[in-house]
Amino acid sequence: MARFFERLPSLRASLPWILFALSLTLNVFFLGGYYYKRTLDQRLTGSEQERGRYVVEQLRFDPEQRQRFQEFRQRARERQRETLRANRPVIESLWREIEKPEPDAKQLDGYIERLTNNRLAFQREQMNDVLRFAKTLDEKQRVEFLELVRTRLERGAAFPRRPDARPDR
Protein backbone atom coordinates (compact mmCIF):
# COMPACT_ATOMS: atom_id res chain seq x y z
CA MET A 1 0.00 0.00 0.00
CA ALA A 2 2.88 2.33 0.76
CA ARG A 3 4.23 1.76 -2.73
CA PHE A 4 0.95 3.00 -4.22
CA PHE A 5 1.20 6.30 -2.37
CA GLU A 6 4.85 6.62 -3.38
CA ARG A 7 3.84 6.31 -7.04
CA LEU A 8 0.98 8.83 -6.70
CA PRO A 9 3.12 11.88 -7.59
CA SER A 10 4.26 10.23 -10.83
CA LEU A 11 0.63 9.41 -11.61
CA ARG A 12 -0.26 13.07 -11.18
CA ALA A 13 2.53 14.04 -13.53
CA SER A 14 1.32 11.62 -16.21
CA LEU A 15 -2.41 12.40 -15.78
CA PRO A 16 -2.41 15.14 -18.46
CA TRP A 17 -0.86 12.69 -20.94
CA ILE A 18 -3.41 10.02 -20.05
CA LEU A 19 -6.24 12.50 -20.53
CA PHE A 20 -4.70 13.68 -23.80
CA ALA A 21 -4.49 10.09 -25.10
CA LEU A 22 -8.10 9.44 -24.06
CA SER A 23 -9.27 12.64 -25.74
CA LEU A 24 -7.34 11.83 -28.90
CA THR A 25 -8.84 8.33 -29.01
CA LEU A 26 -12.39 9.64 -28.59
CA ASN A 27 -11.83 12.26 -31.29
CA VAL A 28 -10.53 9.62 -33.71
CA PHE A 29 -13.64 7.50 -33.10
CA PHE A 30 -15.90 10.54 -33.49
CA LEU A 31 -14.25 11.54 -36.76
CA GLY A 32 -14.37 7.94 -38.01
CA GLY A 33 -18.11 7.77 -37.28
CA TYR A 34 -18.69 11.12 -38.95
CA TYR A 35 -16.74 10.06 -42.03
CA TYR A 36 -18.63 6.74 -42.23
CA LYS A 37 -22.03 8.49 -41.93
CA ARG A 38 -21.05 11.09 -44.50
CA THR A 39 -19.83 8.43 -46.93
CA LEU A 40 -23.01 6.41 -46.45
CA ASP A 41 -25.15 9.52 -46.96
CA GLN A 42 -23.31 10.32 -50.19
CA ARG A 43 -23.72 6.76 -51.46
CA LEU A 44 -27.43 6.72 -50.60
CA THR A 45 -28.11 10.16 -52.06
CA GLY A 46 -26.18 9.66 -55.26
CA SER A 47 -27.74 9.05 -58.62
CA GLU A 48 -30.15 6.19 -59.16
CA GLN A 49 -27.40 4.07 -60.70
CA GLU A 50 -24.93 4.85 -57.90
CA ARG A 51 -27.44 3.85 -55.21
CA GLY A 52 -28.23 0.61 -57.01
CA ARG A 53 -24.56 -0.20 -57.52
CA TYR A 54 -23.87 0.51 -53.86
CA VAL A 55 -26.62 -1.88 -52.69
CA VAL A 56 -25.45 -4.63 -55.06
CA GLU A 57 -21.84 -4.24 -53.91
CA GLN A 58 -22.67 -3.88 -50.22
CA LEU A 59 -24.90 -6.97 -50.12
CA ARG A 60 -22.78 -8.99 -52.56
CA PHE A 61 -25.69 -10.12 -54.72
CA ASP A 62 -25.23 -13.13 -56.95
CA PRO A 63 -26.33 -12.74 -60.62
CA GLU A 64 -29.86 -14.02 -59.92
CA GLN A 65 -30.32 -11.66 -56.96
CA ARG A 66 -28.91 -8.81 -59.02
CA GLN A 67 -31.50 -9.51 -61.74
CA ARG A 68 -34.36 -9.62 -59.20
CA PHE A 69 -33.06 -6.37 -57.66
CA GLN A 70 -33.00 -4.65 -61.06
CA GLU A 71 -36.56 -5.85 -61.76
CA PHE A 72 -37.65 -4.61 -58.31
CA ARG A 73 -36.13 -1.20 -59.02
CA GLN A 74 -37.65 -1.05 -62.50
CA ARG A 75 -41.14 -1.73 -61.07
CA ALA A 76 -40.55 1.00 -58.48
CA ARG A 77 -39.54 3.52 -61.15
CA GLU A 78 -42.56 2.65 -63.31
CA ARG A 79 -44.89 2.89 -60.33
CA GLN A 80 -43.38 6.23 -59.35
CA ARG A 81 -43.85 7.57 -62.89
CA GLU A 82 -47.47 6.38 -62.89
CA THR A 83 -48.11 8.08 -59.56
CA LEU A 84 -46.52 11.32 -60.75
CA ARG A 85 -48.55 11.16 -63.97
CA ALA A 86 -51.74 10.58 -62.00
CA ASN A 87 -50.95 13.40 -59.56
CA ARG A 88 -49.89 16.02 -62.09
CA PRO A 89 -53.43 17.06 -63.20
CA VAL A 90 -54.64 16.98 -59.58
CA ILE A 91 -51.78 19.26 -58.50
CA GLU A 92 -52.50 21.62 -61.39
CA SER A 93 -56.17 21.75 -60.42
CA LEU A 94 -55.22 22.29 -56.80
CA TRP A 95 -53.03 25.26 -57.71
CA ARG A 96 -55.68 26.74 -60.00
CA GLU A 97 -58.11 26.57 -57.08
CA ILE A 98 -55.57 28.07 -54.64
CA GLU A 99 -54.87 30.95 -57.02
CA LYS A 100 -58.55 31.94 -57.20
CA PRO A 101 -59.54 35.04 -55.23
CA GLU A 102 -61.92 32.88 -53.12
CA PRO A 103 -60.67 29.25 -53.13
CA ASP A 104 -63.26 26.61 -52.30
CA ALA A 105 -62.09 24.73 -49.19
CA LYS A 106 -64.10 21.62 -50.10
CA GLN A 107 -62.47 21.51 -53.55
CA LEU A 108 -59.03 21.87 -51.96
CA ASP A 109 -59.80 19.07 -49.49
CA GLY A 110 -60.91 16.84 -52.36
CA TYR A 111 -57.68 17.47 -54.30
CA ILE A 112 -55.55 16.87 -51.22
CA GLU A 113 -57.42 13.65 -50.48
CA ARG A 114 -56.88 12.39 -54.04
CA LEU A 115 -53.16 13.21 -53.85
CA THR A 116 -52.89 11.53 -50.45
CA ASN A 117 -54.70 8.41 -51.64
CA ASN A 118 -52.46 8.15 -54.72
CA ARG A 119 -49.32 8.49 -52.61
CA LEU A 120 -50.63 6.05 -50.03
CA ALA A 121 -51.35 3.45 -52.72
CA PHE A 122 -47.85 3.96 -54.12
CA GLN A 123 -46.25 3.54 -50.70
CA ARG A 124 -48.27 0.40 -49.93
CA GLU A 125 -47.36 -1.23 -53.24
CA GLN A 126 -43.74 -0.20 -52.83
CA MET A 127 -43.52 -1.60 -49.29
CA ASN A 128 -45.10 -4.86 -50.44
CA ASP A 129 -42.46 -5.07 -53.21
CA VAL A 130 -39.68 -4.34 -50.68
CA LEU A 131 -40.92 -7.15 -48.44
CA ARG A 132 -41.28 -9.58 -51.36
CA PHE A 133 -37.77 -8.82 -52.53
CA ALA A 134 -36.34 -9.03 -49.00
CA LYS A 135 -37.80 -12.55 -48.63
CA THR A 136 -35.66 -13.71 -51.55
CA LEU A 137 -32.43 -12.76 -49.75
CA ASP A 138 -30.50 -14.79 -47.22
CA GLU A 139 -30.82 -13.69 -43.59
CA LYS A 140 -27.71 -11.50 -43.46
CA GLN A 141 -28.51 -9.79 -46.77
CA ARG A 142 -32.13 -9.29 -45.72
CA VAL A 143 -31.12 -7.56 -42.48
CA GLU A 144 -28.61 -5.33 -44.29
CA PHE A 145 -31.06 -4.55 -47.12
CA LEU A 146 -33.83 -3.56 -44.71
CA GLU A 147 -31.35 -1.45 -42.74
CA LEU A 148 -30.41 0.39 -45.94
CA VAL A 149 -34.09 0.94 -46.74
CA ARG A 150 -34.68 2.19 -43.21
CA THR A 151 -31.68 4.53 -43.41
CA ARG A 152 -32.95 5.89 -46.71
CA LEU A 153 -36.43 6.47 -45.30
CA GLU A 154 -35.16 8.05 -42.07
CA ARG A 155 -32.84 10.41 -43.90
CA GLY A 156 -35.58 11.38 -46.29
CA ALA A 157 -36.37 10.38 -49.79
CA ALA A 158 -36.12 13.95 -50.96
CA PHE A 159 -32.83 14.24 -52.76
CA PRO A 160 -31.57 17.61 -53.90
CA ARG A 161 -33.35 18.27 -57.15
CA ARG A 162 -31.76 19.69 -60.22
CA PRO A 163 -33.10 23.19 -60.92
CA ASP A 164 -34.19 22.11 -64.41
CA ALA A 165 -36.23 19.19 -62.98
CA ARG A 166 -38.78 21.48 -61.32
CA PRO A 167 -42.02 21.73 -63.32
CA ASP A 168 -43.09 25.16 -64.51
CA ARG A 169 -46.42 26.51 -63.41
SVG drawing of the C-alpha trace seen along z (x, -y; Angstrom):
<svg xmlns="http://www.w3.org/2000/svg" viewBox="-67 -37 74 54">
<polyline fill="none" stroke="black" stroke-width="0.4" points="0.0,0.0 2.9,-2.3 4.2,-1.8 0.9,-3.0 1.2,-6.3 4.8,-6.6 3.8,-6.3 1.0,-8.8 3.1,-11.9 4.3,-10.2 0.6,-9.4 -0.3,-13.1 2.5,-14.0 1.3,-11.6 -2.4,-12.4 -2.4,-15.1 -0.9,-12.7 -3.4,-10.0 -6.2,-12.5 -4.7,-13.7 -4.5,-10.1 -8.1,-9.4 -9.3,-12.6 -7.3,-11.8 -8.8,-8.3 -12.4,-9.6 -11.8,-12.3 -10.5,-9.6 -13.6,-7.5 -15.9,-10.5 -14.3,-11.5 -14.4,-7.9 -18.1,-7.8 -18.7,-11.1 -16.7,-10.1 -18.6,-6.7 -22.0,-8.5 -21.0,-11.1 -19.8,-8.4 -23.0,-6.4 -25.2,-9.5 -23.3,-10.3 -23.7,-6.8 -27.4,-6.7 -28.1,-10.2 -26.2,-9.7 -27.7,-9.1 -30.2,-6.2 -27.4,-4.1 -24.9,-4.9 -27.4,-3.8 -28.2,-0.6 -24.6,0.2 -23.9,-0.5 -26.6,1.9 -25.5,4.6 -21.8,4.2 -22.7,3.9 -24.9,7.0 -22.8,9.0 -25.7,10.1 -25.2,13.1 -26.3,12.7 -29.9,14.0 -30.3,11.7 -28.9,8.8 -31.5,9.5 -34.4,9.6 -33.1,6.4 -33.0,4.7 -36.6,5.8 -37.7,4.6 -36.1,1.2 -37.7,1.1 -41.1,1.7 -40.5,-1.0 -39.5,-3.5 -42.6,-2.6 -44.9,-2.9 -43.4,-6.2 -43.8,-7.6 -47.5,-6.4 -48.1,-8.1 -46.5,-11.3 -48.5,-11.2 -51.7,-10.6 -51.0,-13.4 -49.9,-16.0 -53.4,-17.1 -54.6,-17.0 -51.8,-19.3 -52.5,-21.6 -56.2,-21.8 -55.2,-22.3 -53.0,-25.3 -55.7,-26.7 -58.1,-26.6 -55.6,-28.1 -54.9,-30.9 -58.5,-31.9 -59.5,-35.0 -61.9,-32.9 -60.7,-29.3 -63.3,-26.6 -62.1,-24.7 -64.1,-21.6 -62.5,-21.5 -59.0,-21.9 -59.8,-19.1 -60.9,-16.8 -57.7,-17.5 -55.6,-16.9 -57.4,-13.6 -56.9,-12.4 -53.2,-13.2 -52.9,-11.5 -54.7,-8.4 -52.5,-8.2 -49.3,-8.5 -50.6,-6.0 -51.4,-3.4 -47.8,-4.0 -46.2,-3.5 -48.3,-0.4 -47.4,1.2 -43.7,0.2 -43.5,1.6 -45.1,4.9 -42.5,5.1 -39.7,4.3 -40.9,7.2 -41.3,9.6 -37.8,8.8 -36.3,9.0 -37.8,12.5 -35.7,13.7 -32.4,12.8 -30.5,14.8 -30.8,13.7 -27.7,11.5 -28.5,9.8 -32.1,9.3 -31.1,7.6 -28.6,5.3 -31.1,4.5 -33.8,3.6 -31.3,1.5 -30.4,-0.4 -34.1,-0.9 -34.7,-2.2 -31.7,-4.5 -33.0,-5.9 -36.4,-6.5 -35.2,-8.1 -32.8,-10.4 -35.6,-11.4 -36.4,-10.4 -36.1,-14.0 -32.8,-14.2 -31.6,-17.6 -33.3,-18.3 -31.8,-19.7 -33.1,-23.2 -34.2,-22.1 -36.2,-19.2 -38.8,-21.5 -42.0,-21.7 -43.1,-25.2 -46.4,-26.5"/>
</svg>
